[in-house]
Amino acid sequence: MPRDLAPDLVERLTKAFEADPTARMLQNAVTTTSVDDIALDRRVVTSIDHSVSHLLDDWAATSQEKSGRCWLFAGTNLLRAGARQKLGVKDFEFSQNHLLFWDKFEKANHWLESIIATADRDVDDRTVAHLLATPAEDGGQWNMFVALVVKHGLVPKVAMPETKSSSNTRLMNRDIGTILRQGARDLRARAAEGADADELREAKEQVLTSVHRLLCIHLGTPPETFVWQWKDKDGGFHRDGAMTPLDFAERYVTIPLEDYVCLVNDPRPGSPYGRTFTVEHLGNVVGAPPVTYLNVEADLMKSLAATAIVGGEPVWFGCDTGQMSHADLGLWDAGLYDHASVYGTEPSLGKADRLLHHESLMTHAMLFTGVDLHDDVPRRWRVENSWGTERGDKGFMTMNDSWFAEFVFEVAVRRDALPAELQEALGQDPIVLPAWDPMGALAR
């Protein structure tokens, strides 16, 4: 029999609280001040500064504004480091709006294909319900970024600049979601009436026509060609002439994107290290390689990330930035907040338990642009965020190494940087996780 909250229990708890002067003092503080401001551990804050032994960034931070495009910003920020050098300029940005347009359109097609594939299931089926809950997300993962660049190329920001909706995607996403859910209803109804695959995909194209029109209205029409000319940092004039987005990517992406692999740290008992994984219905570009990652220990992720930075290359990564972080100070530390002293309850969930019990998952992607090494061991990490220049060190953040193991979930590294046995492990058939698994979360 379930037990209700007995009045005598409530009375005992209230009396105990009122008799505790520390609890009453904390009540006075927290009812008028943010609990995180109260719990912020001053000792941790004063022990961190933004200096690192190996620093790559000498450029300005960018801003995703009110959108979930962090993964696109982190990806283009990685690529712009080489593009800046090749162009001979100090400041340069690829158009994130260009990639947003194609991501939205490709995701709509990918999502509708998933709706067709599950049309024989009940609408309350867990997978179908998951799909219907997330028809128009902004977020993404590393493999999805690569798929967009490979298929649609890149353009400079001047060729497809920001719009009101690229910088604030809420209303656009609302309306795309409505179109897609209506399309799902109609596709499922036609499937129930016996429509074959060709008929369903013809109906799908009608939905995509509406989505394309909406995207052009909100984001502008992506250029098929554009004239590229620029001045370098010394004032010299250069002109490449007319280029397609694929031409531009081929010329100014200076790293072998398709040679990169995604590593994750998933310590759950059912997720063995050294195995590859994928997630049902996760992706954006139909026909692109599936979103696949290799599960490894956190220390290996650290070592590979540090080696890349020392070698002169920033590192794309995904994490749960809402945990133990202070956005304005630009600080992350596993012990940044002393909530235990405020609440009298010691937190005891480890990383695996946080994943299993829905306490944590990847929420945000950024770029490592520096590392502080002492005797070749990382002490802290320099992070380029995409929240503008007002926070942290002009938009750059500092992560203590204690935070990395607990809250970093993904890094993208070169395949040939992996030990030989892990390079071989990449060839195995991946373990397939359900669509709602937390490792399928999209950074936003």
C-alpha positions in Angstrom: 0.0 0.0 0.0 1.4 3.5 -0.9 1.9 5.6 2.2 0.7 9.2 2.2 2.5 12.1 3.9 1.4 11.8 7.5 0.7 15.0 9.4 2.9 14.0 12.3 5.9 13.5 9.9 5.4 17.0 8.5 5.1 18.4 12.0 8.3 16.8 13.1 10.2 18.0 10.0 9.0 21.6 10.4 9.9 21.7 14.1 13.4 20.3 13.3 13.9 22.9 10.6 12.7 25.8 12.9 15.1 24.6 15.7 18.1 24.7 13.3 19.6 28.3 13.3 21.8 27.4 10.2 18.7 26.3 8.3 16.8 29.4 9.1 19.8 31.6 8.1 20.0 29.7 4.8 16.3 30.2 4.3 16.7 33.9 4.7 19.6 34.0 2.2 18.1 31.7 -0.5 14.6 33.3 -0.5 16.2 36.6 -1.6 19.4 35.4 -3.5 20.1 32.8 -6.1 21.0 29.5 -4.4 24.0 29.2 -6.7 25.3 32.6 -5.6 25.0 31.3 -2.0 26.7 28.0 -2.8 29.5 29.3 -5.0 32.7 28.1 -3.4 34.9 31.2 -3.1 38.0 29.0 -2.6 37.5 27.3 -6.0 36.8 30.6 -7.8 40.0 32.3 -6.4 42.1 29.3 -7.3 41.4 29.6 -11.1 42.7 32.1 -13.6 42.3 32.1 -17.3 46.0 31.5 -18.2 47.2 28.3 -19.9 50.5 26.9 -21.0 49.4 26.2 -24.5 47.1 28.7 -26.2 45.8 28.7 -29.7 43.1 31.4 -29.9 44.0 34.9 -31.0 40.6 35.7 -32.4 37.2 37.0 -31.1 34.5 34.7 -29.7 31.3 34.3 -31.7 27.6 34.3 -30.6 24.9 31.8 -31.5 22.4 34.3 -30.0 19.0 32.8 -29.1 19.5 29.6 -31.0 20.6 26.0 -30.4 23.4 26.1 -33.0 26.4 25.6 -30.6 27.5 22.5 -32.5 27.6 24.4 -35.8 29.5 27.3 -34.2 32.0 24.9 -32.6 32.4 23.2 -35.9 32.9 26.3 -38.0 35.1 27.8 -35.3 37.3 24.7 -35.6 37.5 25.2 -39.4 38.0 29.0 -39.3 41.4 28.6 -37.6 42.9 27.1 -40.7 40.9 29.3 -43.1 42.1 32.5 -41.3 45.7 31.4 -42.0 45.1 30.5 -45.6 43.2 33.8 -46.3 45.8 35.8 -44.3 43.1 37.6 -42.3 42.7 38.2 -38.6 38.9 37.8 -38.3 36.8 35.4 -40.4 33.6 33.5 -40.0 31.9 30.8 -42.1 28.2 31.3 -42.4 26.4 29.4 -39.6 23.1 30.4 -41.2 24.0 28.5 -44.4 24.5 25.3 -42.4 21.4 26.0 -40.3 19.3 26.2 -43.4 20.5 22.9 -44.8 20.4 21.2 -41.4 16.8 22.1 -40.9 15.9 20.9 -44.4 17.9 17.7 -44.2 16.5 17.0 -40.7 13.0 17.4 -41.9 13.6 14.8 -44.6 15.4 12.5 -42.1 12.5 12.9 -39.6 9.8 12.2 -42.2 11.7 9.0 -43.3 11.6 7.9 -39.7 7.9 8.6 -39.5 7.4 6.4 -42.6 9.6 3.7 -41.2 7.5 3.6 -38.0 4.1 4.1 -39.6 3.0 0.6 -38.7 3.4 1.3 -34.9 0.9 2.8 -32.6 1.1 6.6 -32.1 1.8 5.9 -28.4 4.7 3.6 -29.2 7.7 5.0 -27.3 9.8 5.5 -30.4 7.0 7.2 -32.3 6.2 9.4 -29.3 9.9 10.4 -29.1 9.9 11.4 -32.7 6.7 13.4 -32.4 8.1 15.2 -29.4 11.2 16.4 -31.3 10.4 17.3 -35.0 12.4 20.5 -35.3 15.4 20.6 -32.9 18.3 23.0 -33.5 20.9 20.8 -31.9 23.4 18.3 -33.4 26.4 16.1 -33.0 29.8 16.0 -34.6 29.0 13.5 -37.4 26.0 15.6 -38.3 28.2 18.7 -38.8 30.5 16.7 -41.1 27.6 15.4 -43.1 26.4 18.9 -43.8 29.8 20.2 -44.9 30.4 17.2 -47.1 27.1 17.5 -48.9 26.4 21.3 -48.9 29.8 22.9 -48.5 30.5 26.2 -46.8 30.1 29.9 -47.5 31.6 33.0 -45.9 29.3 34.8 -43.5 28.9 37.7 -46.0 27.4 35.3 -48.6 24.6 34.2 -46.3 24.5 36.5 -43.2 22.4 36.1 -40.1 18.7 36.8 -40.1 16.2 37.5 -37.3 15.2 33.8 -37.3 18.7 32.4 -37.5 19.6 34.3 -34.4 16.3 33.5 -32.6 14.9 30.2 -33.9 11.9 29.7 -31.5 9.1 30.9 -33.8 10.6 29.3 -36.9 11.0 26.0 -35.0 7.4 26.2 -33.8 6.1 26.5 -37.3 8.3 23.8 -38.8 7.1 21.5 -36.0 3.5 22.2 -36.9 4.1 21.4 -40.6 6.0 18.2 -39.8 3.5 16.9 -37.3 0.7 17.5 -39.7 2.7 15.7 -42.3 3.3 12.8 -39.9 -0.5 12.6 -39.3 -1.2 12.4 -43.0 1.6 10.0 -43.8 0.5 7.6 -41.0 -3.1 7.8 -42.2 -2.1 7.0 -45.8 0.0 4.1 -44.6 -2.9 2.8 -42.6 -5.0 3.0 -45.8 -2.5 0.8 -47.6 -0.3 3.4 -49.5 3.0 1.9 -50.7 6.5 3.3 -50.2 6.5 5.3 -53.4 3.1 6.9 -52.6 4.3 7.8 -49.1 7.5 9.4 -50.4 5.6 11.4 -53.0 3.4 12.7 -50.1 6.6 13.4 -48.1 7.8 15.7 -50.9 4.7 17.8 -50.5 5.6 18.3 -46.9 9.2 19.2 -47.8 7.9 21.8 -50.2 6.2 23.6 -47.4 9.3 23.3 -45.2 11.6 24.7 -47.9 9.3 27.7 -48.5 9.3 28.4 -44.7 13.1 28.1 -44.4 13.6 30.5 -47.4 11.2 33.0 -45.8 13.0 32.8 -42.4 16.6 32.3 -43.3 17.0 33.5 -46.9 17.8 31.4 -49.9 21.2 29.6 -49.8 23.5 30.8 -52.6 24.3 28.4 -55.4 27.3 30.5 -56.3 28.9 33.7 -55.0 31.8 36.0 -55.8 34.5 35.8 -53.2 37.0 38.6 -52.7 38.7 40.0 -49.6 41.5 42.1 -48.2 44.1 40.4 -46.0 45.4 41.7 -42.7 48.1 43.7 -44.5 45.6 45.4 -46.9 46.3 43.2 -49.9 43.3 42.6 -52.2 42.4 39.1 -53.4 39.7 37.7 -55.6 38.8 34.0 -56.2 35.8 34.9 -58.4 32.6 32.9 -58.6 32.6 29.8 -56.3 30.0 27.2 -55.2 29.7 26.3 -51.5 31.5 23.0 -52.3 34.3 24.8 -54.1 34.7 27.1 -51.1 34.8 24.2 -48.6 37.3 22.3 -50.7 39.6 25.4 -50.9 39.4 26.7 -47.3 38.8 23.6 -45.1 42.4 22.8 -44.2 41.8 19.6 -42.1 40.6 16.2 -43.3 37.1 16.3 -41.8 36.1 12.8 -42.9 39.2 11.4 -41.1 37.8 12.5 -37.7 36.0 10.2 -35.4 33.7 10.9 -32.4 34.8 9.5 -29.0 32.5 9.4 -26.1 32.8 8.6 -22.4 29.8 6.6 -21.3 30.6 4.7 -18.1 27.3 2.9 -17.7 27.6 -0.8 -17.0 25.8 -1.7 -20.3 28.2 0.4 -22.4 31.6 -1.4 -22.7 34.7 0.6 -23.5 36.3 -0.1 -26.9 32.9 -0.7 -28.6 31.2 1.5 -31.2 27.6 2.7 -30.7 24.9 4.3 -32.7 21.4 5.6 -31.8 18.2 4.7 -33.7 16.8 7.6 -35.9 19.7 9.9 -35.0 21.0 12.0 -37.8 20.2 14.7 -40.3 21.4 13.7 -43.8 19.8 10.6 -45.2 22.5 8.5 -46.9 25.3 10.0 -44.9 27.4 7.7 -42.7 25.4 7.0 -39.5 26.2 8.9 -36.3 28.6 6.4 -34.8 30.9 6.9 -31.8 33.6 4.9 -30.0 33.3 4.6 -26.2 36.6 5.2 -24.4 37.8 6.2 -20.9 37.9 9.8 -20.0 41.7 9.8 -19.5 42.2 8.8 -23.1 39.9 11.6 -24.3 42.0 14.1 -22.2 45.3 12.8 -23.6 44.1 13.0 -27.2 42.6 16.4 -26.8 45.8 17.8 -25.1 48.0 16.3 -27.8 45.9 17.9 -30.6 46.1 21.3 -28.9 49.9 21.1 -28.3 50.1 20.2 -32.0 48.3 23.4 -32.9 44.8 22.2 -33.5 41.6 23.1 -31.5 39.3 20.3 -30.5 35.5 20.1 -30.9 33.7 18.7 -27.8 30.3 18.1 -26.3 29.4 18.4 -22.6 26.7 19.2 -20.0 27.4 22.8 -19.5 24.6 23.3 -17.0 26.5 21.3 -14.3 28.9 23.0 -11.9 29.4 26.0 -14.2 29.2 29.8 -13.8 28.5 31.4 -17.1 29.4 35.0 -16.2 32.7 34.1 -14.6 33.4 31.6 -17.4 34.4 28.9 -14.9 33.8 25.1 -14.7 34.9 23.0 -11.8 33.4 19.7 -10.4 33.3 21.3 -6.9 32.3 24.9 -8.0 29.1 24.9 -5.8 28.9 23.6 -2.3 25.3 22.6 -2.4 25.8 20.0 0.3 26.4 22.7 2.9 23.3 24.5 1.9 20.9 21.5 1.7 22.6 19.1 4.2 22.5 16.4 1.5 25.7 15.1 0.0 25.4 14.5 -3.8 26.4 10.9 -4.6 25.5 10.3 -8.2 28.5 9.5 -10.4 28.6 10.0 -14.1 27.1 6.6 -14.9 24.2 7.2 -12.4 23.6 10.6 -13.7 23.1 9.2 -17.2 21.0 6.3 -16.0 18.7 8.5 -13.8 18.3 11.4 -16.3 20.4 13.8 -14.2 22.9 14.6 -17.0 23.5 14.3 -20.7 25.3 16.3 -23.5 23.6 19.7 -23.8 26.3 21.9 -25.4 29.2 21.8 -27.8 32.3 24.1 -27.7 35.9 24.2 -28.8 39.0 23.5 -26.8 41.5 26.2 -27.8 44.1 25.8 -25.0 45.3 23.5 -22.2 47.4 24.1 -19.1 49.9 21.3 -18.7 52.1 20.6 -15.6 54.5 17.7 -16.1 52.5 16.8 -19.2 49.3 16.4 -17.1 46.3 18.7 -17.9 45.4 21.1 -15.0 42.8 23.1 -16.9 41.4 23.8 -20.3 40.7 26.9 -22.4 37.3 26.8 -24.0 35.9 28.9 -26.9 32.2 29.3 -26.3 29.6 30.7 -28.7 27.8 33.0 -26.2 29.3 36.3 -27.3 32.2 38.3 -25.7 30.5 39.5 -22.5 31.1 36.4 -20.4 34.3 34.8 -19.1 37.5 36.1 -20.6 35.9 37.9 -23.6 33.9 34.9 -24.4 36.5 32.3 -23.6 36.0 30.0 -20.6 38.2 28.1 -18.2 37.5 24.4 -17.3 39.4 22.8 -14.4 40.4 19.2 -15.2 38.1 17.9 -12.5 35.2 19.0 -14.6 36.3 17.2 -17.8 35.9 13.6 -16.5 32.5 14.3 -14.9 30.7 16.4 -17.6 32.5 16.1 -21.0 30.8 13.4 -23.1 32.2 13.7 -26.6 35.4 14.8 -28.5 36.2 14.7 -32.2 39.8 13.6 -33.0 41.8 12.3 -35.9 41.4 8.6 -36.5 45.2 8.1 -36.8 45.7 9.6 -33.3 44.0 6.6 -31.7 45.9 3.5 -30.5 46.0 0.8 -33.1 43.5 -1.5 -31.3 41.0 1.3 -31.1 41.5 2.2 -34.8 40.6 -1.5 -35.5 37.6 -1.3 -33.2 36.1 1.4 -35.3 35.4 -1.2 -38.0 33.0 -3.3 -35.8 29.3 -3.2 -36.2 28.0 -0.6 -33.7 25.7 -1.5 -30.8 22.3 0.2 -31.5 20.8 2.2 -28.7 17.1 3.2 -28.7 16.1 6.6 -30.0 15.6 8.0 -26.5 18.9 7.0 -25.1 20.8 10.0 -23.5 23.8 9.4 -25.7 21.6 10.5 -28.6 21.2 13.9 -27.0 21.8 16.9 -29.3 24.1 19.7 -28.3 22.3 23.0 -28.5 
